Amino acid sequence: MTYRLHYDLAATAVHDAMPPEASEQPTLVLADVCDDPFGHSIPYGEDDQIIRMVITDHVLAVIMIGDTLKRITVLQISYLG
């Protein structure tokens, strides 16, 4: 089942401020995460199957996987340059 994507307000601001070529990568990867959260993310610290990371050439995003509501929440996004 496909998950819905939800951004924290601070993560939205960072993503919106990135250059277009940098913001495209996480947009595409996060779309893949919505279809297969565990196949397109890696554990963040201890693998609790809830908090995970998505890493691209320009971005590191911390996500939370909510199985009950089928929702992926972007908690933090960092532009790496």
CYANA upper distance limits for C-alpha pairs under 8 A (distance plus 0.5 A):
  1 MET  CA     35 ASP  CA      7.60
  1 MET  CA     70 LYS  CA      8.40
  2 THR  CA     34 CYS  CA      6.13
  2 THR  CA     35 ASP  CA      5.38
  2 THR  CA     36 ASP  CA      8.10
  2 THR  CA     70 LYS  CA      7.75
  3 TYR  CA     34 CYS  CA      5.18
  3 TYR  CA     35 ASP  CA      6.94
  3 TYR  CA     70 LYS  CA      5.16
  3 TYR  CA     71 ARG  CA      5.47
  3 TYR  CA     72 ILE  CA      6.77
  4 ARG  CA     34 CYS  CA      6.83
  4 ARG  CA     70 LYS  CA      6.82
  4 ARG  CA     71 ARG  CA      5.16
  4 ARG  CA     72 ILE  CA      6.46
  5 LEU  CA     30 LEU  CA      8.33
  5 LEU  CA     34 CYS  CA      7.22
  5 LEU  CA     71 ARG  CA      6.40
  5 LEU  CA     72 ILE  CA      5.36
  5 LEU  CA     73 THR  CA      6.53
  5 LEU  CA     74 VAL  CA      8.14
  6 HIS  CA     71 ARG  CA      7.46
  6 HIS  CA     72 ILE  CA      6.49
  6 HIS  CA     73 THR  CA      5.13
  6 HIS  CA     74 VAL  CA      6.74
  7 TYR  CA     11 ALA  CA      6.61
  7 TYR  CA     12 THR  CA      6.34
  7 TYR  CA     73 THR  CA      6.10
  7 TYR  CA     74 VAL  CA      5.30
  7 TYR  CA     75 LEU  CA      7.36
  8 ASP  CA     12 THR  CA      6.71
  8 ASP  CA     73 THR  CA      7.50
  8 ASP  CA     74 VAL  CA      6.45
  8 ASP  CA     75 LEU  CA      6.09
  8 ASP  CA     76 GLN  CA      7.86
  9 LEU  CA     13 ALA  CA      6.88
 10 ALA  CA     14 VAL  CA      6.94
 10 ALA  CA     76 GLN  CA      7.86
 11 ALA  CA     15 HIS  CA      6.64
 11 ALA  CA     74 VAL  CA      7.21
 11 ALA  CA     75 LEU  CA      7.02
 11 ALA  CA     76 GLN  CA      5.72
 11 ALA  CA     77 ILE  CA      5.80
 12 THR  CA     16 ASP  CA      6.52
 13 ALA  CA     17 ALA  CA      6.70
 14 VAL  CA     18 MET  CA      7.01
 14 VAL  CA     77 ILE  CA      7.20
 14 VAL  CA     78 SER  CA      7.73
 14 VAL  CA     79 TYR  CA      8.02
 15 HIS  CA     23 SER  CA      6.70
 15 HIS  CA     77 ILE  CA      7.58
 15 HIS  CA     79 TYR  CA      8.47
 16 ASP  CA     23 SER  CA      8.07
 18 MET  CA     22 ALA  CA      6.66
 18 MET  CA     23 SER  CA      6.17
 18 MET  CA     79 TYR  CA      7.62
 19 PRO  CA     23 SER  CA      6.70
 20 PRO  CA     24 GLU  CA      6.64
 21 GLU  CA     25 GLN  CA      7.79
 22 ALA  CA     26 PRO  CA      8.16
 22 ALA  CA     58 HIS  CA      6.28
 22 ALA  CA     59 VAL  CA      7.93
 22 ALA  CA     81 GLY  CA      8.50
 23 SER  CA     27 THR  CA      6.91
 24 GLU  CA     28 LEU  CA      6.81
 25 GLN  CA     29 VAL  CA      6.70
 25 GLN  CA     56 THR  CA      7.10
 25 GLN  CA     57 ASP  CA      8.41
 25 GLN  CA     58 HIS  CA      8.29
 25 GLN  CA     59 VAL  CA      8.48
 26 PRO  CA     30 LEU  CA      6.21
 26 PRO  CA     54 VAL  CA      8.48
 26 PRO  CA     56 THR  CA      7.18
 26 PRO  CA     59 VAL  CA      7.27
 27 THR  CA     31 ALA  CA      6.80
 28 LEU  CA     32 ASP  CA      7.06
 29 VAL  CA     33 VAL  CA      6.72
 29 VAL  CA     40 HIS  CA      7.87
 29 VAL  CA     54 VAL  CA      8.23
 30 LEU  CA     34 CYS  CA      6.79
 30 LEU  CA     54 VAL  CA      8.37
 31 ALA  CA     35 ASP  CA      7.42
 32 ASP  CA     36 ASP  CA      6.77
 32 ASP  CA     37 PRO  CA      8.04
 32 ASP  CA     40 HIS  CA      7.10
 33 VAL  CA     37 PRO  CA      4.80
 33 VAL  CA     38 PHE  CA      7.90
 33 VAL  CA     39 GLY  CA      7.90
 33 VAL  CA     40 HIS  CA      5.77
 33 VAL  CA     41 SER  CA      7.43
 34 CYS  CA     72 ILE  CA      7.29
 36 ASP  CA     40 HIS  CA      6.76
 37 PRO  CA     41 SER  CA      6.67
 37 PRO  CA     65 ILE  CA      7.83
 38 PHE  CA     42 ILE  CA      7.59
 38 PHE  CA     49 GLN  CA      8.43
 40 HIS  CA     54 VAL  CA      7.68
 41 SER  CA     52 ARG  CA      6.65
 41 SER  CA     53 MET  CA      5.97
 41 SER  CA     54 VAL  CA      5.47
 41 SER  CA     55 ILE  CA      8.28
 42 ILE  CA     52 ARG  CA      6.03
 42 ILE  CA     53 MET  CA      5.74
 42 ILE  CA     54 VAL  CA      7.04
 43 PRO  CA     47 ASP  CA      5.51
 43 PRO  CA     48 ASP  CA      8.14
 43 PRO  CA     49 GLN  CA      7.84
 43 PRO  CA     51 ILE  CA      7.42
 43 PRO  CA     52 ARG  CA      5.07
 43 PRO  CA     53 MET  CA      6.63
 44 TYR  CA     51 ILE  CA      6.47
 44 TYR  CA     52 ARG  CA      5.09
 44 TYR  CA     53 MET  CA      6.14
 44 TYR  CA     62 VAL  CA      8.14
 47 ASP  CA     51 ILE  CA      8.22
 47 ASP  CA     52 ARG  CA      8.29
 49 GLN  CA     65 ILE  CA      7.94
 50 ILE  CA     64 MET  CA      5.89
 50 ILE  CA     65 ILE  CA      5.41
 50 ILE  CA     66 GLY  CA      7.42
 51 ILE  CA     62 VAL  CA      7.54
 51 ILE  CA     63 ILE  CA      6.24
 51 ILE  CA     64 MET  CA      5.05
 51 ILE  CA     65 ILE  CA      6.93
 52 ARG  CA     62 VAL  CA      6.35
 52 ARG  CA     63 ILE  CA      5.85
 52 ARG  CA     64 MET  CA      6.86
 52 ARG  CA     65 ILE  CA      8.19
 53 MET  CA     60 LEU  CA      7.46
 53 MET  CA     61 ALA  CA      6.08
 53 MET  CA     62 VAL  CA      5.08
 53 MET  CA     63 ILE  CA      6.43
 54 VAL  CA     59 VAL  CA      8.47
 54 VAL  CA     60 LEU  CA      6.34
 54 VAL  CA     61 ALA  CA      5.59
 54 VAL  CA     62 VAL  CA      6.98
 54 VAL  CA     63 ILE  CA      7.94
 55 ILE  CA     59 VAL  CA      6.31
 55 ILE  CA     60 LEU  CA      5.04
 55 ILE  CA     61 ALA  CA      6.87
 56 THR  CA     60 LEU  CA      6.95
 57 ASP  CA     80 LEU  CA      8.25
 58 HIS  CA     79 TYR  CA      6.36
 58 HIS  CA     80 LEU  CA      5.39
 58 HIS  CA     81 GLY  CA      5.95
 59 VAL  CA     77 ILE  CA      7.33
 59 VAL  CA     78 SER  CA      6.08
 59 VAL  CA     79 TYR  CA      5.25
 59 VAL  CA     80 LEU  CA      5.91
 59 VAL  CA     81 GLY  CA      8.24
 60 LEU  CA     77 ILE  CA      6.27
 60 LEU  CA     78 SER  CA      5.72
 60 LEU  CA     79 TYR  CA      7.25
 60 LEU  CA     80 LEU  CA      7.68
 61 ALA  CA     74 VAL  CA      7.32
 61 ALA  CA     75 LEU  CA      8.00
 61 ALA  CA     76 GLN  CA      6.08
 61 ALA  CA     77 ILE  CA      4.73
 61 ALA  CA     78 SER  CA      6.76
 62 VAL  CA     74 VAL  CA      6.55
 62 VAL  CA     75 LEU  CA      6.07
 62 VAL  CA     76 GLN  CA      5.62
 62 VAL  CA     77 ILE  CA      6.87
 63 ILE  CA     72 ILE  CA      7.04
 63 ILE  CA     73 THR  CA      5.96
 63 ILE  CA     74 VAL  CA      4.98
 63 ILE  CA     75 LEU  CA      5.93
 63 ILE  CA     76 GLN  CA      7.63
 64 MET  CA     72 ILE  CA      6.23
 64 MET  CA     73 THR  CA      5.61
 64 MET  CA     74 VAL  CA      7.05
 64 MET  CA     75 LEU  CA      7.35
 65 ILE  CA     70 LYS  CA      8.06
 65 ILE  CA     71 ARG  CA      6.72
 65 ILE  CA     72 ILE  CA      5.35
 65 ILE  CA     73 THR  CA      7.14
 66 GLY  CA     70 LYS  CA      5.98
 66 GLY  CA     71 ARG  CA      5.53
 66 GLY  CA     72 ILE  CA      6.63
 66 GLY  CA     73 THR  CA      8.26
 67 ASP  CA     71 ARG  CA      7.24
